[in-house]
Amino acid sequence: AQSVTQPDIHITVSEGASLELRCNYSYGATPYLFWYVQSPGQGLQLLLKYFSGDTLVQGIKGFEAEFKRSQSSFNLRKPSVHWSDAAEYFCAVGFYGQNFVFGPGTRLSVLP
Amino acid sequence: DTAVSQTPKYLVTQMGNDKSIKCEQNLGHDTMYWYKQDSKKFLKIMFSYNNKELIINETVPNRFSPKSPDKAHLNLHINSLELGDSAVYFCASSQEGAGGNTIYFGEGSWLTVV
């Protein structure tokens, strides 16, 4: 069965520092890939998605992610983190005709 | 205009009670879902409906019963609530099935069973 891993449960960065959140999936075919963000007490908001084409995708709030087929990864990056980026981040994987699988999430804390 | 709205946002109730959470989407989507997020933030799908028909019914106690009166609404009724039902329940929707389509989430309903 397909699975999604986010190796880092909790990451702390200083404001202004760069950020990379890791996501790996396990499946034979290339899936559809998503990153969602959940701010405290809120629902999930889509940051970006990859369906096909350019493997570097741009999202909202200055985030980007790169799909690397050889590594089965879809890591999320941001060059300069803001305090408001503190949240829970979920990677999700979808396959046509099947349901989403969410990763366990990575909690991001931002130091002033 | 909220795309996926669910009520109530917070619900505190006693064990053994029956409660419902309502969900509505105004995106014109065909498919709606209920997800459960536990205390460790893990998201797990409970149900999926496509045009009012049940598509996915994961291993969920039969105390949980979804009802879809039309394709814009998917309500969740829970009978005989237990302490372990305390969680955040998210309603969501997508155009057709998920996989290749983005899922849009509601704000969540925080259920606490005491």
Interface residues (C-beta under 8 A of the other chain):
Chain A: Y32 F34 Y36 Q38 Q42 G43 L44 Q45 L46 K49 F51 E88 F90 A92 G94 F95 Y96 G97 Q98 N99 F100 F102 P104 G105 R107
Chain B: V4 K40 K41 F42 L43 I45 S48 I56 F90 G97 A98 G99 G100 N101 T102 I103 Y104 F105 G106 E107 G108
